[in-house]
Amino acid sequence: METIASTGQPLDFTLMGLFLRSSLTVQIVMIILVLASVWSWAIIIQKFITFANARREASKFDRAFWSGEPLDDLFDRLGATPRGASERVFVAGMAEWRKSHATEGAMIPGAQSRIDRSMNVAIGRAENRLTRGLPILASIGSTAPFIGLFGTVWGIKTAFEQIAIAQDTSLAVVAPGIAEALLATALGLLAAIPAVIFYNKFTSDTDRITSGYDAFADEFSMILSRQLGED
C-alpha cells in the first residue's frame, strides 16, 4: 500500500519499508522481537516432538510392564539402556530393590523408602527434561509486549519530533511515523501470544505426563511392598 506524502514522494508501507524508515532504536527493538519470535517457535516445535516421544514411550513401556513378563526379566532387558522416562523410573526402582537385598537374602531395613526416593529422583529428572525451555516461553510471553510498547513509544516520540521540524500536521506527515511506531507493538504481540498459549499448553501436558509417572511409581511401589511383606 502506498500513499503520497507532502513531499510528493511515494511511501512504502510494506513491513520492510516501515522497518527501514524507523529510527535505529525502533529497528533494534524490532530485530529483538523477531529473534524472540523465532526462538519461541523453535522451542515450541522442539517441545511438540519431546512430548510426542514421551507419550509414545510411556504407552510402549506400559504395555511391556503389564504384559505378564517377569519384572526381573524386564529389568535385565532394559536396565543397561533405558530409553525413556518410564523405563528410567522402573529401572531406578528395580536397581534399588536389588541393592537392598542383604547377603543372606533378607531385605535391608528402610528398603521401601529408598526405592521410593530413587523413583522420585528419576521422575524429577524426567520433569526437568519436559520443562526445559518453558521458562524462556514464559519470559518472551511476559516481556515481548512491553518491549514492543517501548518501541512504539519511542517511534511516536520520533514522529512528533519530525512533525515539529516540518511544522506540518497533515495526515500525510503524521501517518507514516505512527505506522512505523505501531509495527513494534504488533511484533511484540506476534511474539508474545504464541509463547503464552503454548507455555500454558506445555505446562498442562507436563503435569499430565508426570502424573502418569507418579501413578506408575505408586503402583510399582505397592507391588514391591507386597513382595517385601512376603519376604
PAMARMAR-778751 format. One record per residue (C-alpha): residue number from 0; residue in three letters; x, y, z. Coordinates in nm, 2 decimals, always signed. Example, Ala and Ser with C-alpha at 12.3 -4.5 7.8 and 13.67 -1.06 7.14 Angstrom:
# residues 2
+-----+------+--------+--------+--------+
!  nr ! rest !   east !  north !     up !
+-----+------+--------+--------+--------+
!   0 !  ALA !  +1.23 !  -0.45 !  +0.78 !
!   1 !  SER !  +1.37 !  -0.11 !  +0.71 !
+-----+------+--------+--------+--------+
This chain:
# residues 231
+-----+------+--------+--------+--------+
!  nr ! rest !   east !  north !     up !
+-----+------+--------+--------+--------+
!   0 !  MET !  +0.00 !  +0.00 !  +0.00 !
!   1 !  GLU !  +0.14 !  +0.34 !  -0.09 !
!   2 !  THR !  +0.04 !  +0.70 !  -0.03 !
!   3 !  ILE !  +0.18 !  +1.03 !  -0.12 !
!   4 !  ALA !  +0.35 !  +1.24 !  +0.14 !
!   5 !  SER !  +0.36 !  +1.62 !  +0.14 !
!   6 !  THR !  +0.69 !  +1.59 !  -0.04 !
!   7 !  GLY !  +0.52 !  +1.42 !  -0.33 !
!   8 !  GLN !  +0.73 !  +1.11 !  -0.29 !
!   9 !  PRO !  +0.55 !  +0.77 !  -0.27 !
!  10 !  LEU !  +0.59 !  +0.60 !  +0.07 !
!  11 !  ASP !  +0.64 !  +0.22 !  +0.11 !
!  12 !  PHE !  +0.41 !  +0.08 !  +0.38 !
!  13 !  THR !  +0.53 !  -0.28 !  +0.35 !
!  14 !  LEU !  +0.69 !  -0.43 !  +0.66 !
!  15 !  MET !  +1.04 !  -0.39 !  +0.52 !
!  16 !  GLY !  +0.96 !  -0.03 !  +0.42 !
!  17 !  LEU !  +0.83 !  +0.06 !  +0.76 !
!  18 !  PHE !  +1.14 !  -0.11 !  +0.92 !
!  19 !  LEU !  +1.39 !  +0.08 !  +0.70 !
!  20 !  ARG !  +1.23 !  +0.41 !  +0.77 !
!  21 !  SER !  +1.22 !  +0.36 !  +1.15 !
!  22 !  SER !  +1.48 !  +0.51 !  +1.38 !
!  23 !  LEU !  +1.78 !  +0.29 !  +1.49 !
!  24 !  THR !  +1.63 !  +0.24 !  +1.84 !
!  25 !  VAL !  +1.30 !  +0.11 !  +1.69 !
!  26 !  GLN !  +1.48 !  -0.11 !  +1.44 !
!  27 !  ILE !  +1.68 !  -0.27 !  +1.73 !
!  28 !  VAL !  +1.35 !  -0.33 !  +1.91 !
!  29 !  MET !  +1.20 !  -0.49 !  +1.60 !
!  30 !  ILE !  +1.51 !  -0.72 !  +1.55 !
!  31 !  ILE !  +1.49 !  -0.83 !  +1.91 !
!  32 !  LEU !  +1.12 !  -0.91 !  +1.88 !
!  33 !  VAL !  +1.17 !  -1.11 !  +1.55 !
!  34 !  LEU !  +1.45 !  -1.31 !  +1.71 !
!  35 !  ALA !  +1.24 !  -1.37 !  +2.02 !
!  36 !  SER !  +0.96 !  -1.50 !  +1.80 !
!  37 !  VAL !  +1.19 !  -1.73 !  +1.60 !
!  38 !  TRP !  +1.34 !  -1.86 !  +1.93 !
!  39 !  SER !  +0.99 !  -1.91 !  +2.07 !
!  40 !  TRP !  +0.88 !  -2.11 !  +1.77 !
!  41 !  ALA !  +1.19 !  -2.32 !  +1.78 !
!  42 !  ILE !  +1.12 !  -2.42 !  +2.14 !
!  43 !  ILE !  +0.75 !  -2.48 !  +2.05 !
!  44 !  ILE !  +0.84 !  -2.72 !  +1.77 !
!  45 !  GLN !  +1.10 !  -2.90 !  +1.98 !
!  46 !  LYS !  +0.85 !  -2.94 !  +2.27 !
!  47 !  PHE !  +0.59 !  -3.09 !  +2.04 !
!  48 !  ILE !  +0.85 !  -3.35 !  +1.94 !
!  49 !  THR !  +0.96 !  -3.41 !  +2.30 !
!  50 !  PHE !  +0.61 !  -3.46 !  +2.44 !
!  51 !  ALA !  +0.50 !  -3.68 !  +2.15 !
!  52 !  ASN !  +0.81 !  -3.91 !  +2.22 !
!  53 !  ALA !  +0.73 !  -3.91 !  +2.59 !
!  54 !  ARG !  +0.37 !  -4.02 !  +2.53 !
!  55 !  ARG !  +0.47 !  -4.29 !  +2.28 !
!  56 !  GLU !  +0.75 !  -4.42 !  +2.51 !
!  57 !  ALA !  +0.51 !  -4.43 !  +2.82 !
!  58 !  SER !  +0.25 !  -4.62 !  +2.62 !
!  59 !  LYS !  +0.50 !  -4.87 !  +2.49 !
!  60 !  PHE !  +0.65 !  -4.93 !  +2.84 !
!  61 !  ASP !  +0.31 !  -4.96 !  +3.00 !
!  62 !  ARG !  +0.22 !  -5.24 !  +2.76 !
!  63 !  ALA !  +0.55 !  -5.42 !  +2.83 !
!  64 !  PHE !  +0.51 !  -5.38 !  +3.21 !
!  65 !  TRP !  +0.16 !  -5.52 !  +3.22 !
!  66 !  SER !  +0.23 !  -5.79 !  +2.96 !
!  67 !  GLY !  +0.30 !  -6.05 !  +3.23 !
!  68 !  GLU !  +0.67 !  -6.07 !  +3.16 !
!  69 !  PRO !  +0.86 !  -6.12 !  +3.49 !
!  70 !  LEU !  +0.99 !  -5.79 !  +3.63 !
!  71 !  ASP !  +1.34 !  -5.93 !  +3.67 !
!  72 !  ASP !  +1.35 !  -6.02 !  +3.30 !
!  73 !  LEU !  +1.21 !  -5.68 !  +3.20 !
!  74 !  PHE !  +1.48 !  -5.51 !  +3.42 !
!  75 !  ASP !  +1.76 !  -5.73 !  +3.27 !
!  76 !  ARG !  +1.64 !  -5.63 !  +2.92 !
!  77 !  LEU !  +1.60 !  -5.26 !  +2.99 !
!  78 !  GLY !  +1.85 !  -5.20 !  +3.28 !
!  79 !  ALA !  +2.16 !  -5.13 !  +3.07 !
!  80 !  THR !  +1.99 !  -4.88 !  +2.82 !
!  81 !  PRO !  +1.66 !  -4.73 !  +2.95 !
!  82 !  ARG !  +1.55 !  -4.51 !  +2.66 !
!  83 !  GLY !  +1.25 !  -4.32 !  +2.81 !
!  84 !  ALA !  +1.14 !  -4.17 !  +3.14 !
!  85 !  SER !  +0.91 !  -4.45 !  +3.22 !
!  86 !  GLU !  +1.18 !  -4.70 !  +3.17 !
!  87 !  ARG !  +1.42 !  -4.49 !  +3.39 !
!  88 !  VAL !  +1.17 !  -4.48 !  +3.67 !
!  89 !  PHE !  +1.12 !  -4.86 !  +3.66 !
!  90 !  VAL !  +1.50 !  -4.92 !  +3.63 !
!  91 !  ALA !  +1.57 !  -4.69 !  +3.92 !
!  92 !  GLY !  +1.32 !  -4.87 !  +4.14 !
!  93 !  MET !  +1.43 !  -5.22 !  +4.04 !
!  94 !  ALA !  +1.80 !  -5.13 !  +4.08 !
!  95 !  GLU !  +1.74 !  -5.01 !  +4.43 !
!  96 !  TRP !  +1.53 !  -5.32 !  +4.50 !
!  97 !  ARG !  +1.82 !  -5.54 !  +4.41 !
!  98 !  LYS !  +2.07 !  -5.34 !  +4.60 !
!  99 !  SER !  +1.85 !  -5.35 !  +4.91 !
! 100 !  HIS !  +1.89 !  -5.73 !  +4.95 !
! 101 !  ALA !  +2.13 !  -5.83 !  +5.22 !
! 102 !  THR !  +2.39 !  -6.10 !  +5.15 !
! 103 !  GLU !  +2.17 !  -6.37 !  +5.32 !
! 104 !  GLY !  +1.88 !  -6.27 !  +5.10 !
! 105 !  ALA !  +1.68 !  -6.06 !  +5.35 !
! 106 !  MET !  +1.59 !  -5.70 !  +5.28 !
! 107 !  ILE !  +1.79 !  -5.42 !  +5.43 !
! 108 !  PRO !  +1.58 !  -5.20 !  +5.67 !
! 109 !  GLY !  +1.44 !  -4.89 !  +5.50 !
! 110 !  ALA !  +1.44 !  -5.05 !  +5.16 !
! 111 !  GLN !  +1.09 !  -4.93 !  +5.07 !
! 112 !  SER !  +1.18 !  -4.56 !  +5.14 !
! 113 !  ARG !  +1.50 !  -4.59 !  +4.94 !
! 114 !  ILE !  +1.31 !  -4.74 !  +4.64 !
! 115 !  ASP !  +1.05 !  -4.47 !  +4.65 !
! 116 !  ARG !  +1.32 !  -4.19 !  +4.67 !
! 117 !  SER !  +1.51 !  -4.34 !  +4.38 !
! 118 !  MET !  +1.20 !  -4.34 !  +4.16 !
! 119 !  ASN !  +1.11 !  -3.99 !  +4.27 !
! 120 !  VAL !  +1.46 !  -3.87 !  +4.17 !
! 121 !  ALA !  +1.40 !  -4.03 !  +3.82 !
! 122 !  ILE !  +1.06 !  -3.86 !  +3.80 !
! 123 !  GLY !  +1.22 !  -3.53 !  +3.89 !
! 124 !  ARG !  +1.48 !  -3.56 !  +3.62 !
! 125 !  ALA !  +1.21 !  -3.65 !  +3.37 !
! 126 !  GLU !  +1.01 !  -3.35 !  +3.47 !
! 127 !  ASN !  +1.31 !  -3.12 !  +3.43 !
! 128 !  ARG !  +1.36 !  -3.25 !  +3.07 !
! 129 !  LEU !  +1.00 !  -3.19 !  +2.99 !
! 130 !  THR !  +1.00 !  -2.83 !  +3.13 !
! 131 !  ARG !  +1.33 !  -2.73 !  +2.97 !
! 132 !  GLY !  +1.28 !  -2.42 !  +2.76 !
! 133 !  LEU !  +0.94 !  -2.34 !  +2.91 !
! 134 !  PRO !  +1.08 !  -2.05 !  +3.13 !
! 135 !  ILE !  +1.20 !  -1.89 !  +2.80 !
! 136 !  LEU !  +0.85 !  -1.91 !  +2.66 !
! 137 !  ALA !  +0.72 !  -1.75 !  +2.98 !
! 138 !  SER !  +0.97 !  -1.47 !  +2.96 !
! 139 !  ILE !  +0.90 !  -1.40 !  +2.60 !
! 140 !  GLY !  +0.53 !  -1.40 !  +2.66 !
! 141 !  SER !  +0.55 !  -1.16 !  +2.95 !
! 142 !  THR !  +0.82 !  -0.92 !  +2.82 !
! 143 !  ALA !  +0.76 !  -0.90 !  +2.44 !
! 144 !  PRO !  +0.45 !  -0.68 !  +2.46 !
! 145 !  PHE !  +0.64 !  -0.43 !  +2.68 !
! 146 !  ILE !  +0.94 !  -0.43 !  +2.45 !
! 147 !  GLY !  +0.71 !  -0.36 !  +2.16 !
! 148 !  LEU !  +0.54 !  -0.09 !  +2.35 !
! 149 !  PHE !  +0.87 !  +0.07 !  +2.43 !
! 150 !  GLY !  +0.95 !  +0.07 !  +2.05 !
! 151 !  THR !  +0.61 !  +0.22 !  +1.98 !
! 152 !  VAL !  +0.65 !  +0.50 !  +2.24 !
! 153 !  TRP !  +1.00 !  +0.58 !  +2.11 !
! 154 !  GLY !  +0.87 !  +0.58 !  +1.75 !
! 155 !  ILE !  +0.59 !  +0.81 !  +1.83 !
! 156 !  LYS !  +0.83 !  +1.04 !  +2.00 !
! 157 !  THR !  +1.05 !  +1.05 !  +1.69 !
! 158 !  ALA !  +0.74 !  +1.11 !  +1.47 !
! 159 !  PHE !  +0.63 !  +1.41 !  +1.68 !
! 160 !  GLU !  +0.99 !  +1.55 !  +1.66 !
! 161 !  GLN !  +0.98 !  +1.52 !  +1.28 !
! 162 !  ILE !  +0.63 !  +1.68 !  +1.27 !
! 163 !  ALA !  +0.77 !  +1.97 !  +1.48 !
! 164 !  ILE !  +1.07 !  +2.01 !  +1.25 !
! 165 !  ALA !  +0.84 !  +2.00 !  +0.94 !
! 166 !  GLN !  +0.58 !  +2.23 !  +1.10 !
! 167 !  ASP !  +0.32 !  +2.03 !  +0.92 !
! 168 !  THR !  +0.04 !  +1.83 !  +1.10 !
! 169 !  SER !  -0.13 !  +1.69 !  +0.79 !
! 170 !  LEU !  -0.22 !  +1.32 !  +0.78 !
! 171 !  ALA !  +0.04 !  +1.25 !  +0.51 !
! 172 !  VAL !  +0.31 !  +1.36 !  +0.75 !
! 173 !  VAL !  +0.17 !  +1.21 !  +1.07 !
! 174 !  ALA !  +0.06 !  +0.87 !  +0.94 !
! 175 !  PRO !  +0.40 !  +0.72 !  +0.83 !
! 176 !  GLY !  +0.56 !  +0.78 !  +1.17 !
! 177 !  ILE !  +0.27 !  +0.64 !  +1.36 !
! 178 !  ALA !  +0.26 !  +0.33 !  +1.13 !
! 179 !  GLU !  +0.63 !  +0.27 !  +1.19 !
! 180 !  ALA !  +0.58 !  +0.30 !  +1.56 !
! 181 !  LEU !  +0.28 !  +0.07 !  +1.58 !
! 182 !  LEU !  +0.47 !  -0.20 !  +1.39 !
! 183 !  ALA !  +0.68 !  -0.25 !  +1.71 !
! 184 !  THR !  +0.38 !  -0.33 !  +1.92 !
! 185 !  ALA !  +0.24 !  -0.56 !  +1.65 !
! 186 !  LEU !  +0.57 !  -0.76 !  +1.65 !
! 187 !  GLY !  +0.56 !  -0.77 !  +2.03 !
! 188 !  LEU !  +0.22 !  -0.92 !  +2.03 !
! 189 !  LEU !  +0.32 !  -1.16 !  +1.75 !
! 190 !  ALA !  +0.60 !  -1.29 !  +1.96 !
! 191 !  ALA !  +0.41 !  -1.30 !  +2.29 !
! 192 !  ILE !  +0.07 !  -1.45 !  +2.20 !
! 193 !  PRO !  +0.20 !  -1.79 !  +2.07 !
! 194 !  ALA !  +0.46 !  -1.81 !  +2.36 !
! 195 !  VAL !  +0.18 !  -1.76 !  +2.62 !
! 196 !  ILE !  -0.06 !  -2.01 !  +2.46 !
! 197 !  PHE !  +0.20 !  -2.29 !  +2.42 !
! 198 !  TYR !  +0.36 !  -2.22 !  +2.76 !
! 199 !  ASN !  +0.02 !  -2.29 !  +2.92 !
! 200 !  LYS !  -0.04 !  -2.60 !  +2.70 !
! 201 !  PHE !  +0.30 !  -2.75 !  +2.76 !
! 202 !  THR !  +0.28 !  -2.68 !  +3.14 !
! 203 !  SER !  -0.05 !  -2.87 !  +3.14 !
! 204 !  ASP !  +0.10 !  -3.15 !  +2.93 !
! 205 !  THR !  +0.39 !  -3.18 !  +3.17 !
! 206 !  ASP !  +0.16 !  -3.21 !  +3.47 !
! 207 !  ARG !  -0.04 !  -3.48 !  +3.29 !
! 208 !  ILE !  +0.26 !  -3.68 !  +3.19 !
! 209 !  THR !  +0.44 !  -3.66 !  +3.52 !
! 210 !  SER !  +0.12 !  -3.75 !  +3.70 !
! 211 !  GLY !  +0.13 !  -4.07 !  +3.49 !
! 212 !  TYR !  +0.49 !  -4.13 !  +3.61 !
! 213 !  ASP !  +0.38 !  -4.07 !  +3.97 !
! 214 !  ALA !  +0.09 !  -4.31 !  +3.93 !
! 215 !  PHE !  +0.32 !  -4.58 !  +3.79 !
! 216 !  ALA !  +0.57 !  -4.53 !  +4.07 !
! 217 !  ASP !  +0.29 !  -4.57 !  +4.33 !
! 218 !  GLU !  +0.17 !  -4.89 !  +4.16 !
! 219 !  PHE !  +0.52 !  -5.03 !  +4.13 !
! 220 !  SER !  +0.59 !  -4.94 !  +4.49 !
! 221 !  MET !  +0.28 !  -5.13 !  +4.60 !
! 222 !  ILE !  +0.39 !  -5.43 !  +4.41 !
! 223 !  LEU !  +0.73 !  -5.42 !  +4.57 !
! 224 !  SER !  +0.59 !  -5.36 !  +4.91 !
! 225 !  ARG !  +0.38 !  -5.67 !  +4.88 !
! 226 !  GLN !  +0.69 !  -5.86 !  +4.79 !
! 227 !  LEU !  +0.86 !  -5.71 !  +5.10 !
! 228 !  GLY !  +0.57 !  -5.84 !  +5.31 !
! 229 !  GLU !  +0.61 !  -6.19 !  +5.16 !
! 230 !  ASP !  +0.98 !  -6.18 !  +5.24 !
+-----+------+--------+--------+--------+
